């Protein structure tokens, strides 16, 4: 209570005036804005000092270790819905539970960076069904303690427990009925089989297992995590493309963060992005970037070309064909979508980026021009080149057509991309339109 009154209580006019003047001078100096003024701060300060109206309280780093009395908080600030008591001096869960008993409207709680003792034996006495978000990072917690917190706060829809000591994830059915967001970043989990145990959480939509030591991804069942939409698996030790293909089994996965894993060093970054897109059919957002339909089409088509010769070589061997299908989870689907690759055209090129010049046919209406281009040329320069070749009065639109599948057109609308990104081969066409 002392921390609340000290932090949110209104100062006398003289003290407030001196502080405001000092703060204003500091901000003016920092921003080089000598005419800057504070507007409305008196009103905000007045509202903050009216403890009955407080809804959000931040007491981070206030050296708080206990609460004063059993009902003081309820009387002082009964309408609080968000409370941050991270990085204080709390050592007992009972103290946190007693705070929650008094703040009956509390929905969001951050207790991170408080090193607690063991859970009290009577923790089952406490139950706070209104709490929706619980943050408990850097507290040396194990998963058993998290499960016990799940019983105290049974209806949380957001649980963040990063940077703890969690190694196992055995989760009983029915414990987290509403949990949608789970953050376990920085815990030494290691095995994907532990992550799979979280499938017992029925409504899980967003899972963060960044930097948890994962080396491989695999699902024993194809219907696990039926509602998972976003997955963060950056900064792990995943070293095979089959693991990425396994993610295609997540029926609702549309948002993936996958950075700083060894497999990303096996190809250029642009190629790796294409391989991820091609292997996960429902993906809509990758590393924060929204995927365009033409980008997916290009990635999938390039994937067919990249592994086309290998696919053709296993058609007469059932065992090798099965092995290929396991390694390339969506290849058969892509063949059905775009058609069977032709061996004679595939033999010309098997890499996404080619180091020699590429002979490309530019076509505009009835006119055509052949040019040899480096694969590193940007689409922006291609547009300028096409405009010059056909003496066009305005900037044209370019569409790439491969000789492998002439019915498929891919619009070159990202001016920052290189020609090699689209796996253009000798003899391919670029259609120029206005």
C-alpha positions as CSV (number, residue, x, y, z in Angstrom):
1,X,0.0,0.0,0.0
2,X,2.8,2.4,0.8
3,X,4.3,1.8,-2.7
4,X,0.9,2.6,-4.3
5,X,0.3,5.8,-2.3
6,X,3.9,6.9,-2.9
7,X,3.8,6.2,-6.6
8,X,0.3,7.3,-7.4
9,X,-0.4,9.9,-4.7
10,X,-0.7,13.5,-5.6
11,X,2.1,15.8,-4.5
12,X,1.6,19.2,-2.9
13,X,1.5,22.0,-5.4
14,X,5.0,23.3,-4.7
15,X,6.6,19.9,-5.0
16,X,4.7,19.1,-8.2
17,X,5.5,22.4,-9.8
18,X,9.3,21.9,-9.1
19,X,9.2,18.4,-10.5
20,X,7.2,19.3,-13.5
21,X,9.5,22.2,-14.3
22,X,12.6,20.0,-14.0
23,X,11.0,17.3,-16.2
24,X,9.9,19.8,-18.8
25,X,13.4,21.4,-19.0
26,X,15.0,17.9,-19.4
27,X,12.6,17.0,-22.2
28,X,13.0,20.3,-23.9
29,X,16.8,19.9,-23.9
30,X,16.6,16.3,-25.1
31,X,14.3,17.1,-28.0
32,X,15.8,20.5,-28.7
33,X,12.3,22.0,-28.4
34,X,12.4,25.0,-26.1
35,X,8.8,25.9,-26.7
36,X,7.5,22.4,-25.7
37,X,4.7,22.5,-23.0
38,X,2.9,20.0,-20.9
39,X,-0.9,19.9,-21.5
40,X,-3.3,18.0,-19.4
41,X,-0.8,16.6,-16.9
42,X,-2.7,18.1,-14.0
43,X,-5.8,16.2,-15.0
44,X,-3.9,12.9,-15.3
45,X,-2.2,13.4,-12.0
46,X,-5.5,14.1,-10.3
47,X,-7.0,10.9,-11.8
48,X,-4.0,8.9,-10.7
49,X,-4.2,10.2,-7.2
50,X,-7.8,9.2,-6.9
51,X,-7.1,5.6,-5.9
52,X,-10.7,4.6,-6.2
53,X,-10.4,5.1,-10.0
54,X,-7.1,3.4,-10.5
55,X,-7.4,0.5,-13.0
56,X,-3.7,-0.1,-13.9
57,X,-1.0,-0.2,-11.3
58,X,2.7,-0.6,-12.1
59,X,4.9,-1.3,-9.0
60,X,7.9,-2.8,-10.8
61,X,11.2,-2.3,-8.9
62,X,9.6,-0.8,-5.8
63,X,11.3,-3.1,-3.3
64,X,7.9,-4.5,-2.2
65,X,8.0,-7.7,-0.1
66,X,4.6,-7.9,1.5
67,X,1.2,-6.2,1.8
68,X,-0.2,-4.1,4.7
69,X,-3.2,-5.7,6.3
70,X,-5.8,-8.0,4.9
71,X,-8.3,-5.6,3.4
72,X,-6.4,-2.4,2.8
73,X,-6.0,-2.9,-1.0
74,X,-9.7,-3.6,-1.4
75,X,-10.5,-0.3,0.2
76,X,-7.8,1.7,-1.4
77,X,-8.1,0.7,-5.1
78,X,-11.0,-1.7,-5.6
79,X,-11.1,-1.2,-9.4
80,X,-7.7,-2.4,-10.4
81,X,-7.7,-4.8,-13.4
82,X,-4.0,-4.7,-14.3
83,X,-1.1,-5.1,-11.7
84,X,2.6,-5.3,-12.4
85,X,4.7,-6.3,-9.3
86,X,7.6,-7.7,-11.2
87,X,11.2,-7.5,-9.9
88,X,10.3,-6.8,-6.3
89,X,11.2,-8.8,-3.1
90,X,8.3,-11.2,-2.9
91,X,9.3,-14.7,-1.7
92,X,6.0,-16.4,-1.0
93,X,3.1,-17.3,-3.3
94,X,0.7,-16.7,-0.4
95,X,1.5,-13.0,-0.5
96,X,0.6,-12.9,-4.2
97,X,-2.6,-14.8,-3.6
98,X,-3.7,-12.5,-0.8
99,X,-3.2,-9.5,-3.1
100,X,-5.5,-11.2,-5.7
101,X,-8.0,-11.9,-2.9
102,X,-8.3,-8.1,-2.4
103,X,-8.3,-7.1,-6.0
104,X,-11.5,-8.8,-7.1
105,X,-11.5,-7.3,-10.6
106,X,-7.9,-8.2,-11.5
107,X,-7.5,-9.6,-15.0
108,X,-3.8,-9.1,-15.7
109,X,-0.9,-9.9,-13.4
110,X,2.8,-9.8,-13.8
111,X,4.9,-11.3,-11.0
112,X,8.1,-11.9,-13.0
113,X,11.6,-11.7,-11.5
114,X,10.5,-12.5,-8.0
115,X,12.2,-15.7,-6.7
116,X,9.5,-17.6,-4.8
117,X,9.7,-20.5,-2.4
118,X,7.7,-23.7,-2.8
119,X,4.0,-23.6,-3.5
120,X,2.1,-23.7,-0.2
121,X,0.4,-27.0,0.6
122,X,-3.0,-25.2,0.8
123,X,-2.7,-23.6,-2.6
124,X,-5.9,-25.3,-3.6
125,X,-7.8,-23.0,-1.2
126,X,-7.1,-20.1,-3.6
127,X,-9.0,-19.8,-6.9
128,X,-9.2,-16.7,-9.1
129,X,-11.3,-17.4,-12.2
130,X,-11.4,-13.8,-13.4
131,X,-7.7,-13.5,-14.1
132,X,-7.0,-13.8,-17.8
133,X,-3.3,-13.0,-18.2
134,X,-0.4,-14.3,-16.0
135,X,3.2,-13.4,-16.6
136,X,5.8,-15.2,-14.5
137,X,9.2,-15.0,-16.3
138,X,12.6,-15.4,-14.8
139,X,11.4,-17.0,-11.5
140,X,13.2,-20.4,-11.6
141,X,9.9,-22.2,-12.0
142,X,9.5,-25.8,-13.1
143,X,6.4,-27.1,-15.0
144,X,4.8,-28.6,-11.8
145,X,4.7,-25.1,-10.3
146,X,3.1,-23.8,-13.5
147,X,0.5,-26.5,-13.4
148,X,-0.3,-25.6,-9.8
149,X,-0.7,-21.9,-10.9
150,X,-3.0,-23.2,-13.6
151,X,-5.3,-24.5,-10.8
152,X,-5.2,-21.3,-8.9
153,X,-5.9,-19.3,-12.1
154,X,-8.0,-21.8,-14.0
155,X,-9.3,-19.6,-16.8
156,X,-6.2,-17.8,-18.0
157,X,-6.1,-17.3,-21.8
158,X,-2.5,-16.0,-21.8
159,X,0.3,-17.6,-19.8
160,X,3.9,-16.3,-20.2
161,X,6.6,-18.2,-18.3
162,X,9.9,-17.4,-20.2
163,X,13.4,-17.9,-18.9
164,X,12.6,-20.4,-16.2
165,X,13.9,-23.9,-15.5
166,X,11.1,-25.8,-17.3
167,X,12.4,-29.1,-18.8
168,X,9.3,-31.3,-19.0
169,X,5.7,-30.4,-20.1
170,X,3.4,-33.2,-18.9
171,X,0.0,-31.6,-19.0
172,X,-3.2,-33.2,-17.7
173,X,-6.3,-33.0,-19.8
174,X,-8.7,-30.2,-18.9
175,X,-6.3,-28.1,-16.8
176,X,-6.1,-25.1,-19.2
177,X,-9.5,-25.0,-20.8
178,X,-9.2,-21.4,-22.1
179,X,-5.5,-21.0,-22.7
180,X,-4.8,-19.5,-26.1
181,X,-1.3,-18.0,-25.7
182,X,1.6,-19.8,-24.1
183,X,5.1,-18.4,-24.0
184,X,7.9,-20.7,-22.9
185,X,10.8,-18.9,-24.5
186,X,14.2,-19.6,-23.1
187,X,13.4,-22.7,-21.1
188,X,15.7,-25.8,-21.5
189,X,13.0,-28.1,-22.9
190,X,15.1,-29.7,-25.6
191,X,12.9,-32.5,-27.0
192,X,10.0,-31.9,-29.3
193,X,8.3,-34.8,-27.7
194,X,7.8,-32.6,-24.6
195,X,6.3,-29.8,-26.7
196,X,3.8,-32.4,-28.1
197,X,2.5,-32.9,-24.6
198,X,1.0,-29.4,-24.8
199,X,-1.5,-30.8,-27.3
200,X,-3.6,-31.5,-24.2
201,X,-4.4,-27.7,-24.2
202,X,-7.5,-27.7,-26.5
203,X,-7.7,-24.0,-27.4
204,X,-4.0,-23.2,-27.8
205,X,-3.5,-20.7,-30.7
206,X,-0.1,-19.1,-30.1
207,X,2.9,-21.0,-28.9
208,X,6.4,-19.6,-28.3
209,X,9.2,-22.1,-27.9
210,X,12.0,-19.9,-29.1
211,X,15.5,-20.8,-27.7
212,X,14.4,-24.0,-26.0
213,X,17.0,-26.3,-27.5
214,X,14.8,-28.1,-30.0
215,X,16.7,-30.1,-32.6
216,X,13.9,-31.8,-34.6
217,X,10.2,-31.5,-35.1
218,X,7.9,-34.5,-35.7
219,X,4.3,-35.5,-34.9
220,X,3.2,-39.0,-34.1
221,X,-0.4,-38.0,-34.8
222,X,-1.6,-35.7,-37.6
223,X,-4.4,-34.1,-35.6
224,X,-2.4,-32.5,-32.8
225,X,-2.8,-28.8,-32.0
226,X,-6.0,-28.4,-34.1
227,X,-6.3,-24.6,-33.2
228,X,-2.6,-23.5,-33.3
229,X,-2.3,-20.5,-35.6
230,X,1.1,-19.0,-34.6
231,X,4.3,-20.8,-33.7
232,X,7.7,-19.2,-32.7
233,X,10.6,-21.6,-33.0
234,X,13.5,-19.2,-33.7
235,X,17.0,-19.6,-32.1
236,X,16.8,-23.4,-31.9
237,X,19.0,-26.2,-33.3
238,X,16.8,-27.5,-36.1
239,X,19.0,-28.8,-38.9
240,X,16.7,-30.7,-41.4
241,X,14.0,-29.6,-43.8
242,X,11.8,-32.6,-42.9
243,X,11.1,-30.8,-39.6
244,X,9.7,-27.9,-41.5
245,X,7.6,-30.2,-43.6
246,X,6.1,-31.7,-40.4
247,X,4.6,-28.3,-39.6
248,X,2.3,-28.7,-42.5
249,X,0.4,-31.2,-40.3
250,X,-0.7,-28.2,-38.2
251,X,-4.0,-27.6,-39.9
252,X,-4.5,-24.0,-38.8
253,X,-0.9,-22.8,-38.8
254,X,-0.7,-19.5,-40.6
255,X,2.0,-17.5,-38.8
256,X,5.6,-18.8,-38.3
257,X,8.7,-17.2,-36.9
258,X,11.7,-19.3,-37.9
259,X,15.1,-17.5,-37.6
260,X,18.6,-18.5,-36.4
261,X,18.4,-22.3,-36.9
262,X,21.2,-24.3,-38.6
263,X,19.1,-25.4,-41.5
264,X,18.9,-21.8,-42.7
265,X,22.6,-21.9,-43.4
266,X,22.2,-24.7,-46.0
267,X,20.9,-22.3,-48.7
268,X,20.7,-18.6,-49.4
269,X,18.2,-16.8,-47.3
270,X,15.9,-16.2,-50.3
271,X,15.9,-19.9,-51.2
272,X,15.3,-20.9,-47.5
273,X,12.2,-18.6,-47.5
274,X,10.9,-20.3,-50.7
275,X,11.5,-23.8,-49.2
276,X,9.6,-22.9,-46.0
277,X,6.7,-21.5,-48.0
278,X,6.5,-24.5,-50.3
279,X,6.6,-27.0,-47.5
280,X,3.8,-25.4,-45.3
281,X,0.6,-25.0,-47.4
282,X,-1.5,-22.8,-45.1
283,X,1.3,-20.3,-44.1
284,X,0.3,-16.7,-44.5
285,X,2.9,-14.8,-42.4
286,X,6.6,-15.8,-42.2
287,X,9.0,-13.9,-39.9
288,X,6.5,-11.1,-39.7
289,X,6.1,-10.6,-43.4
290,X,2.7,-11.3,-45.0
291,X,3.0,-13.7,-47.9
292,X,1.5,-12.6,-51.2
293,X,-0.3,-15.1,-53.5
294,X,2.2,-14.6,-56.3
295,X,5.1,-15.2,-53.8
296,X,3.6,-18.5,-52.8
297,X,3.0,-19.5,-56.4
298,X,6.6,-18.7,-57.3
299,X,8.0,-20.5,-54.3
300,X,6.0,-23.7,-55.0
301,X,6.8,-23.6,-58.6
302,X,10.5,-23.2,-57.9
303,X,10.3,-26.1,-55.5
304,X,9.0,-28.4,-58.2
305,X,11.9,-27.4,-60.5
306,X,14.5,-27.7,-57.7
307,X,13.7,-31.3,-57.0
308,X,12.1,-32.3,-60.3
309,X,14.9,-34.5,-61.6
310,X,15.1,-36.3,-58.3
311,X,11.4,-36.9,-58.3
312,X,11.5,-38.3,-61.8
313,X,14.4,-40.6,-61.0
314,X,12.4,-42.4,-58.2
315,X,9.2,-43.1,-60.1
316,X,10.1,-46.7,-60.9
317,X,11.3,-47.5,-57.4
318,X,8.5,-47.8,-54.8
319,X,10.8,-47.6,-51.8
320,X,12.8,-44.6,-53.1
321,X,9.6,-42.9,-54.0
322,X,8.2,-43.4,-50.5
323,X,11.5,-42.0,-49.1
324,X,11.3,-39.0,-51.4
325,X,7.7,-38.3,-50.3
326,X,8.7,-38.4,-46.7
327,X,11.5,-35.9,-47.4
328,X,9.3,-33.6,-49.5
329,X,6.0,-33.7,-47.8
330,X,4.0,-31.5,-50.3
331,X,5.7,-32.5,-53.6
332,X,2.9,-34.7,-54.8
333,X,0.3,-32.0,-53.9
334,X,2.3,-29.5,-55.9
335,X,2.5,-31.8,-58.9
336,X,-1.2,-32.1,-58.8
337,X,-1.5,-28.3,-58.7
338,X,1.0,-27.3,-61.3
339,X,1.6,-30.4,-63.4
340,X,4.4,-32.9,-63.9
341,X,7.9,-31.4,-64.6
342,X,9.5,-32.2,-67.9
343,X,13.0,-33.8,-67.6
344,X,14.5,-32.0,-70.7
345,X,13.7,-28.6,-69.2
346,X,14.7,-29.5,-65.7
347,X,18.1,-30.6,-66.7
348,X,19.1,-27.1,-67.7
349,X,19.0,-25.7,-64.2
350,X,18.7,-27.1,-60.7
351,X,19.6,-24.1,-58.5
352,X,17.5,-21.2,-57.5
353,X,20.2,-18.6,-58.2
354,X,22.3,-19.0,-61.3
355,X,25.7,-17.4,-61.6
356,X,25.9,-17.2,-65.4
357,X,23.8,-14.9,-67.7
358,X,20.2,-15.9,-68.4
359,X,18.8,-15.5,-71.9
360,X,15.2,-14.1,-71.5
361,X,12.6,-13.2,-74.1
362,X,10.7,-10.0,-73.5
363,X,7.3,-10.0,-75.2
364,X,5.1,-6.9,-75.6
365,X,2.0,-7.3,-77.8
366,X,3.4,-8.6,-81.2
367,X,7.0,-7.5,-80.5
368,X,9.7,-9.4,-78.8
369,X,13.3,-8.8,-77.7
370,X,15.9,-11.2,-76.4
371,X,18.3,-10.1,-73.7
372,X,21.0,-11.9,-71.6
373,X,20.7,-10.8,-68.0
374,X,22.6,-11.6,-64.8
375,X,20.4,-13.3,-62.1
376,X,21.2,-10.5,-59.7
377,X,19.4,-7.8,-61.7
378,X,16.6,-6.2,-59.7
379,X,13.0,-6.3,-60.9
380,X,13.1,-2.5,-60.6
381,X,15.8,-2.4,-63.3
382,X,13.9,-5.0,-65.4
383,X,10.9,-2.7,-65.5
384,X,13.1,0.2,-66.7
385,X,14.8,-2.0,-69.2
386,X,11.4,-3.2,-70.6
387,X,10.2,0.4,-70.8
388,X,13.3,1.3,-72.8
389,X,13.2,-1.8,-75.1
390,X,9.7,-1.1,-76.3
391,X,9.7,2.7,-76.0
392,X,6.8,2.7,-73.6
393,X,5.4,6.0,-72.3
394,X,4.7,4.7,-68.8
395,X,6.0,2.0,-66.4
396,X,4.9,-1.4,-67.5
397,X,3.9,-4.5,-65.5
398,X,6.0,-7.6,-65.9
399,X,4.9,-11.2,-65.7
400,X,7.2,-14.2,-65.8
401,X,6.2,-17.3,-67.8
402,X,8.4,-20.4,-67.7
403,X,8.8,-22.7,-70.6
404,X,8.2,-25.5,-68.2
405,X,4.6,-24.5,-67.6
406,X,3.5,-21.7,-70.0
407,X,0.0,-21.5,-68.5
408,X,1.4,-20.2,-65.2
409,X,2.1,-16.5,-65.0
410,X,3.9,-15.0,-62.0
411,X,3.7,-11.2,-61.6
412,X,7.1,-9.5,-60.9
413,X,5.7,-6.9,-58.5
414,X,8.4,-6.8,-55.9
415,X,10.9,-4.3,-57.2
416,X,13.5,-5.2,-54.6
417,X,13.7,-8.9,-55.6
418,X,16.4,-10.2,-57.9
419,X,15.6,-12.0,-61.1
420,X,17.3,-15.2,-59.7
421,X,14.7,-15.3,-56.9
422,X,12.2,-16.5,-59.5
423,X,14.4,-19.3,-60.8
424,X,14.3,-17.9,-64.4
425,X,16.0,-20.1,-66.9
426,X,17.3,-19.7,-70.5
427,X,14.4,-19.3,-72.9
428,X,11.8,-18.2,-70.3
429,X,9.5,-15.2,-71.1
430,X,8.8,-12.0,-69.5
431,X,5.4,-10.6,-70.6
432,X,5.3,-6.8,-70.7
433,X,1.9,-5.0,-70.4
434,X,0.7,-1.5,-69.6
